[in-house]
Amino acid sequence: MNALAGIINRCGDIVEDVSFAAVREYKQKTGNKALGYFPVYSPVEIFRAAGFLPVGLNGAGNKIEITSADSRFGSFICSIIKSTLELAIKGHLDVLDGMVFYDICDSARNLAYVIERNFSEKMFMDYIHLPQRSNGAAAVSFLSSEYGRIYKKLSEINSTASSTEKLRENITLYNANRRLLRELYRFREKRPHDLATRELYVLMRSGNFLDVQEHNQILSEALKELDGRRLKPKDTVRVIVEGSFCEQPPLELLDIMDSVGYYVVDDDFLIGRRLFERDIPAKGNPIQALAQGYMKNSVSSSVRHDPKRPRVDALLEKIRRHRVQAVIFLYAKFCEPGLFDYVLYKNVLDKEKIPYLFIEFEEKMWTFEKMRMELETFMESLLFEYA
């Protein structure tokens, strides 16, 4: 096994481990606490500055059977809500000392208070209210106060002194992490034959469970090894994947896209890990810089409205920038923010005569033959048109 394969395999094992062994090992080694955060975006710099390991929660995929969480929610709820609660019920989240949620949708809001009601003796819960109007006069000051509140609370829980310098240090670390991820995505965009969708995905998602310094080292080593990889290019089509910003598709589905032959040159998987288009300034007021970054420096997303930049325009910009032939919409079943946007995207793509495919997935899927057939048929139609 070469060095790159070893890195990717290790990251894949971390991603698929619902026991959070990497988090448990970190806590045992450092004595620090761990704080879970729900998608889509979280101010991880603040969590780490307060002495917590930020742990990204994206459900359990198809690695856990839902036996208890179904009775706590209605039928028409996305899988990530139920699998996250199931992880808590079965004790997998006992490694966490607290959890943080946001008002991205009604289901996430409900999950937050179900967690608080049932597990308050094991962990604390907090809820960060993100402004909905990015152009509102008070948006940045309101979010700054929210960030200041959560930093003060976390510092008190962890008995650590709040520090502007600690915040700046963590902004610098996470700026480096986002730069490495952007570099990884640029590599994939230029040389998609040398980096499979699943490989990039596990390299990125492993950072949900590792300290940022360790993840930065992993990404740096992976990029160094990738530079020497030379695989044979295919005669195929370039696509972008849109819609999986919160609940994540099963890894088997990513494998199918790779095996069918798509060159996925951009996506919105785990978009919160690379939300900012530019580095956050590490000088000045760090809390205000983070708030300003979220409100003024974020990529387009279905859970963040920017009246100055309609999401349909952002999608068209992405299509043109990456020179793709089609879009694959990959939405979680019952994802209201995503499915509402799909109507807007569909209308503009029909108008622009840009091909697209709609696929709906669930975490708990076990069979993928229908999706494979849809992806293969779509690929054949694209090859017929563009070959």
C-alpha positions as CSV (number, residue, x, y, z in Angstrom):
1,M,0.0,0.0,0.0
2,N,1.4,3.4,-1.0
3,A,1.4,6.4,1.3
4,L,-1.7,8.1,-0.4
5,A,-3.8,4.9,-0.1
6,G,-2.9,4.6,3.5
7,I,-4.0,8.2,4.2
8,I,-7.3,7.8,2.3
9,N,-8.0,4.4,4.0
10,R,-7.4,5.9,7.4
11,C,-9.7,8.8,6.7
12,G,-12.3,6.4,5.4
13,D,-12.2,4.4,8.6
14,I,-12.6,7.5,10.7
15,V,-15.6,8.7,8.7
16,E,-17.4,5.3,8.9
17,D,-16.8,4.8,12.6
18,V,-20.0,5.6,14.5
19,S,-18.3,4.9,17.9
20,F,-16.2,8.1,17.5
21,A,-13.0,6.3,18.4
22,A,-10.8,9.2,17.1
23,V,-12.7,11.6,19.4
24,R,-12.3,9.3,22.4
25,E,-8.6,8.9,21.7
26,Y,-8.2,12.6,21.5
27,K,-10.0,13.2,24.8
28,Q,-8.0,10.6,26.5
29,K,-4.7,12.0,25.2
30,T,-5.3,15.6,25.9
31,G,-7.9,15.7,28.7
32,N,-9.9,18.3,26.6
33,K,-13.7,18.2,26.2
34,A,-15.5,17.6,22.9
35,L,-18.4,19.7,21.5
36,G,-20.7,18.3,18.8
37,Y,-22.1,20.6,16.2
38,F,-24.9,20.1,13.7
39,P,-24.7,21.1,10.1
40,V,-24.5,23.2,8.1
41,Y,-22.0,25.8,9.4
42,S,-20.5,26.3,12.9
43,P,-17.9,28.8,14.3
44,V,-15.5,26.1,15.1
45,E,-12.7,28.6,15.9
46,I,-14.7,29.8,18.9
47,F,-15.3,26.2,20.2
48,R,-11.6,25.3,20.0
49,A,-10.5,28.6,21.5
50,A,-12.7,27.7,24.5
51,G,-10.9,24.4,24.9
52,F,-13.3,22.1,23.1
53,L,-12.6,19.7,20.2
54,P,-15.2,20.6,17.6
55,V,-16.9,17.4,16.3
56,G,-19.0,17.6,13.2
57,L,-22.2,15.5,13.3
58,N,-23.6,14.4,10.0
59,G,-25.8,11.5,11.1
60,A,-24.8,7.8,11.0
61,G,-25.2,7.0,7.3
62,N,-26.3,3.4,7.0
63,K,-24.1,2.2,9.8
64,I,-26.8,2.2,12.4
65,E,-30.3,0.8,12.6
66,I,-33.0,3.2,13.5
67,T,-35.0,1.4,16.3
68,S,-36.0,4.1,18.7
69,A,-35.7,7.6,17.1
70,D,-38.7,7.0,14.7
71,S,-41.1,7.3,17.6
72,R,-39.8,10.8,18.5
73,F,-40.5,12.4,15.2
74,G,-43.1,12.4,12.4
75,S,-42.8,10.2,9.4
76,F,-41.8,12.9,6.9
77,I,-38.5,13.9,8.4
78,C,-35.0,13.6,6.9
79,S,-32.8,10.7,7.9
80,I,-30.0,12.8,9.5
81,I,-32.4,14.0,12.3
82,K,-33.4,10.4,13.2
83,S,-29.9,8.9,13.0
84,T,-28.4,11.7,15.1
85,L,-30.9,11.0,17.8
86,E,-30.4,7.3,17.5
87,L,-26.7,7.8,18.0
88,A,-27.5,9.6,21.2
89,I,-30.0,7.0,22.4
90,K,-27.6,4.2,21.8
91,G,-24.8,5.9,23.7
92,H,-22.5,6.7,20.8
93,L,-22.6,10.5,21.6
94,D,-21.6,10.0,25.2
95,V,-18.2,11.1,24.1
96,L,-19.6,14.6,23.7
97,D,-19.8,17.1,26.5
98,G,-22.2,19.3,24.7
99,M,-24.0,20.0,21.4
100,V,-24.7,23.1,19.4
101,F,-27.5,23.6,16.9
102,Y,-28.8,26.3,14.5
103,D,-32.1,27.4,12.9
104,I,-31.4,25.9,9.5
105,C,-34.8,24.2,9.3
106,D,-37.7,23.1,11.5
107,S,-36.5,19.6,11.8
108,A,-33.1,20.7,13.1
109,R,-34.7,23.0,15.6
110,N,-36.9,20.2,16.9
111,L,-34.0,17.9,17.2
112,A,-32.1,20.4,19.4
113,Y,-34.8,20.5,22.0
114,V,-35.4,16.7,21.9
115,I,-31.7,16.3,22.6
116,E,-31.9,18.9,25.5
117,R,-35.0,17.3,27.0
118,N,-33.6,13.7,26.9
119,F,-29.9,14.1,27.5
120,S,-29.4,17.3,29.6
121,E,-27.8,15.2,32.4
122,K,-25.1,13.9,30.0
123,M,-24.4,17.0,27.9
124,F,-25.4,20.6,27.6
125,M,-27.1,22.0,24.5
126,D,-26.9,25.5,23.0
127,Y,-28.6,27.1,20.1
128,I,-27.0,29.8,18.0
129,H,-29.4,32.1,16.2
130,L,-28.0,33.0,12.8
131,P,-29.4,36.1,11.1
132,Q,-31.7,35.4,8.2
133,R,-31.1,38.7,6.4
134,S,-27.5,39.1,5.3
135,N,-28.1,42.7,4.2
136,G,-29.8,43.7,7.5
137,A,-28.3,46.7,9.2
138,A,-28.0,44.9,12.5
139,A,-27.0,41.4,11.1
140,V,-23.3,41.6,11.9
141,S,-23.7,43.1,15.3
142,F,-26.4,40.6,16.3
143,L,-24.3,37.7,15.2
144,S,-21.2,39.1,17.0
145,S,-23.2,39.2,20.2
146,E,-24.3,35.6,19.7
147,Y,-20.8,34.5,19.1
148,G,-19.6,36.5,22.1
149,R,-22.3,34.8,24.2
150,I,-21.4,31.3,23.2
151,Y,-17.7,31.9,23.7
152,K,-18.3,33.2,27.2
153,K,-20.5,30.3,28.0
154,L,-18.1,27.6,26.7
155,S,-15.2,29.2,28.4
156,E,-17.0,29.2,31.7
157,I,-18.1,25.5,31.2
158,N,-14.5,24.6,30.5
159,S,-13.1,26.9,33.2
160,T,-10.8,28.6,30.7
161,A,-10.1,32.3,30.3
162,S,-11.5,33.8,27.2
163,S,-8.8,35.3,25.1
164,T,-8.6,37.4,21.9
165,E,-5.2,35.9,21.1
166,K,-6.6,32.3,21.3
167,L,-9.4,33.3,18.9
168,R,-6.8,34.7,16.5
169,E,-4.7,31.6,16.7
170,N,-7.7,29.4,15.9
171,I,-8.8,31.7,13.0
172,T,-5.3,31.2,11.6
173,L,-5.4,27.4,12.0
174,Y,-8.9,27.1,10.3
175,N,-7.9,29.6,7.6
176,A,-5.1,27.1,6.8
177,N,-7.5,24.2,6.8
178,R,-9.9,26.0,4.4
179,R,-7.0,26.9,2.1
180,L,-5.9,23.3,2.0
181,L,-9.5,22.2,1.2
182,R,-9.7,24.8,-1.6
183,E,-6.4,23.5,-2.9
184,L,-7.7,20.0,-2.9
185,Y,-10.8,21.1,-4.8
186,R,-8.7,23.0,-7.3
187,F,-6.6,19.8,-7.9
188,R,-9.8,17.8,-8.5
189,E,-11.2,20.4,-10.8
190,K,-8.0,20.4,-12.9
191,R,-7.2,16.6,-12.7
192,P,-10.5,14.8,-11.8
193,H,-9.1,11.6,-13.2
194,D,-6.4,11.6,-10.4
195,L,-8.8,12.1,-7.4
196,A,-12.1,10.2,-7.1
197,T,-15.1,11.7,-5.5
198,R,-15.1,9.3,-2.5
199,E,-11.4,10.0,-1.9
200,L,-11.8,13.7,-1.7
201,Y,-14.9,13.3,0.4
202,V,-13.3,11.2,3.2
203,L,-10.2,13.4,3.2
204,M,-12.4,16.3,3.9
205,R,-15.0,14.7,6.3
206,S,-12.3,13.1,8.5
207,G,-11.7,16.6,9.8
208,N,-15.1,16.5,11.6
209,F,-13.5,14.1,14.1
210,L,-9.8,15.3,14.3
211,D,-8.1,18.3,15.8
212,V,-7.5,20.9,13.1
213,Q,-3.7,20.7,13.4
214,E,-3.8,17.0,12.7
215,H,-6.2,17.4,9.8
216,N,-4.1,20.1,8.3
217,Q,-1.1,17.7,8.4
218,I,-3.2,15.0,6.7
219,L,-4.4,17.3,4.0
220,S,-0.9,18.6,3.3
221,E,0.5,15.0,3.1
222,A,-2.3,14.0,0.8
223,L,-1.8,16.9,-1.6
224,K,1.9,16.2,-1.7
225,E,1.2,12.5,-2.6
226,L,-1.5,13.5,-5.1
227,D,0.9,15.7,-7.0
228,G,2.8,12.6,-8.1
229,R,-0.2,10.5,-9.0
230,R,-0.7,10.0,-12.7
231,L,-3.8,8.0,-13.7
232,K,-5.2,7.6,-17.2
233,P,-7.8,10.2,-18.1
234,K,-11.2,9.0,-19.4
235,D,-13.4,10.2,-22.3
236,T,-16.3,11.4,-20.1
237,V,-18.3,14.4,-18.9
238,R,-17.7,17.0,-16.3
239,V,-20.5,17.6,-13.8
240,I,-21.2,19.4,-10.5
241,V,-23.2,17.9,-7.6
242,E,-25.6,20.2,-5.8
243,G,-28.0,19.6,-2.8
244,S,-26.0,17.6,-0.2
245,F,-25.1,20.5,2.0
246,C,-26.5,19.0,5.2
247,E,-27.4,15.3,5.2
248,Q,-24.7,13.4,3.4
249,P,-25.2,10.7,0.7
250,P,-24.0,7.1,1.5
251,L,-20.4,6.5,0.4
252,E,-21.7,3.7,-1.8
253,L,-23.5,6.3,-3.9
254,L,-20.3,8.3,-4.4
255,D,-18.6,5.0,-5.4
256,I,-21.3,4.5,-8.1
257,M,-20.8,8.0,-9.5
258,D,-17.1,7.3,-9.8
259,S,-17.6,3.8,-11.3
260,V,-20.1,5.1,-13.9
261,G,-17.4,7.5,-14.9
262,Y,-18.5,11.0,-14.0
263,Y,-15.9,13.7,-13.4
264,V,-17.4,15.5,-10.4
265,V,-15.4,18.8,-10.5
266,D,-17.3,20.6,-7.8
267,D,-20.0,19.8,-5.1
268,D,-21.5,21.2,-1.9
269,F,-20.8,18.2,0.3
270,L,-20.0,19.4,3.9
271,I,-20.1,23.0,2.6
272,G,-19.7,24.4,6.1
273,R,-16.1,23.2,6.2
274,R,-15.3,25.6,3.3
275,L,-18.0,28.2,3.6
276,F,-15.8,31.2,3.4
277,E,-14.7,32.4,0.0
278,R,-11.7,34.2,1.5
279,D,-9.6,34.0,4.7
280,I,-11.0,35.5,7.9
281,P,-8.8,38.4,9.1
282,A,-6.8,37.3,12.1
283,K,-6.3,40.9,13.2
284,G,-8.7,43.2,14.9
285,N,-11.8,41.9,16.7
286,P,-11.9,38.2,16.0
287,I,-15.5,37.7,17.0
288,Q,-16.6,40.5,14.7
289,A,-14.4,39.1,11.9
290,L,-16.1,35.7,12.1
291,A,-19.5,37.3,12.1
292,Q,-18.6,39.5,9.2
293,G,-17.2,36.5,7.4
294,Y,-20.5,34.5,7.8
295,M,-22.7,37.4,6.7
296,K,-20.5,38.9,3.9
297,N,-18.0,36.2,2.8
298,S,-19.9,33.0,2.5
299,V,-20.6,30.8,-0.6
300,S,-24.2,30.4,-1.7
301,S,-26.2,27.8,0.2
302,S,-29.9,26.8,0.5
303,V,-29.8,27.6,4.3
304,R,-28.4,31.1,3.9
305,H,-30.3,33.8,2.0
306,D,-28.4,36.5,0.3
307,P,-30.7,39.0,-1.6
308,K,-27.7,40.5,-3.4
309,R,-26.7,37.2,-4.9
310,P,-29.6,34.9,-5.8
311,R,-28.8,31.2,-5.5
312,V,-29.8,30.5,-9.1
313,D,-27.2,33.0,-10.3
314,A,-24.6,31.4,-8.1
315,L,-25.3,28.0,-9.6
316,L,-25.0,29.3,-13.1
317,E,-21.7,31.0,-12.2
318,K,-20.4,27.7,-10.8
319,I,-21.5,25.8,-14.0
320,R,-19.7,28.3,-16.2
321,R,-16.6,28.6,-14.0
322,H,-16.0,24.8,-14.0
323,R,-17.0,24.3,-17.6
324,V,-19.4,21.4,-16.8
325,Q,-21.8,19.7,-19.1
326,A,-24.5,18.9,-16.5
327,V,-25.7,19.1,-12.9
328,I,-26.5,16.2,-10.7
329,F,-29.0,17.2,-7.9
330,L,-28.4,15.0,-5.0
331,Y,-31.0,15.8,-2.3
332,A,-31.9,14.1,1.0
333,K,-35.4,12.8,1.1
334,F,-37.7,15.3,2.9
335,C,-35.0,18.1,2.9
336,E,-37.2,21.2,2.8
337,P,-34.6,23.9,2.2
338,G,-33.0,21.9,-0.6
339,L,-36.2,20.7,-2.3
340,F,-37.6,24.2,-2.2
341,D,-34.5,25.5,-4.1
342,Y,-34.7,22.6,-6.6
343,V,-37.7,24.2,-8.2
344,L,-35.8,27.4,-8.7
345,Y,-32.8,25.6,-10.1
346,K,-34.9,23.4,-12.4
347,N,-36.6,26.4,-13.9
348,V,-33.4,28.3,-14.7
349,L,-31.6,25.2,-16.1
350,D,-34.6,24.4,-18.3
351,K,-34.4,27.9,-19.6
352,E,-30.6,27.7,-20.2
353,K,-31.0,24.2,-21.7
354,I,-28.4,22.7,-19.3
355,P,-29.0,19.0,-18.6
356,Y,-29.6,17.9,-15.1
357,L,-30.5,14.7,-13.1
358,F,-32.5,14.7,-9.9
359,I,-31.7,11.9,-7.3
360,E,-33.2,11.6,-3.9
361,F,-31.4,9.6,-1.2
362,E,-31.7,8.5,2.4
363,E,-28.9,7.7,4.9
364,K,-30.4,4.3,5.6
365,M,-30.3,3.1,2.0
366,W,-29.0,-0.4,1.4
367,T,-29.7,-0.9,-2.3
368,F,-28.5,1.4,-5.1
369,E,-29.4,-0.4,-8.3
370,K,-32.1,2.1,-9.3
371,M,-29.7,5.0,-8.8
372,R,-27.0,3.2,-10.7
373,M,-29.4,2.8,-13.7
374,E,-30.4,6.4,-13.6
375,L,-26.8,7.6,-13.4
376,E,-25.8,5.3,-16.3
377,T,-28.7,6.3,-18.5
378,F,-27.9,10.0,-17.8
379,M,-24.2,9.4,-18.6
380,E,-25.1,7.7,-21.9
381,S,-27.4,10.6,-22.9
382,L,-24.6,13.1,-22.2
383,L,-22.0,11.1,-24.1
384,F,-24.3,10.9,-27.0
385,E,-24.7,14.7,-27.0
386,Y,-21.2,15.8,-26.1
387,A,-18.9,13.1,-27.4
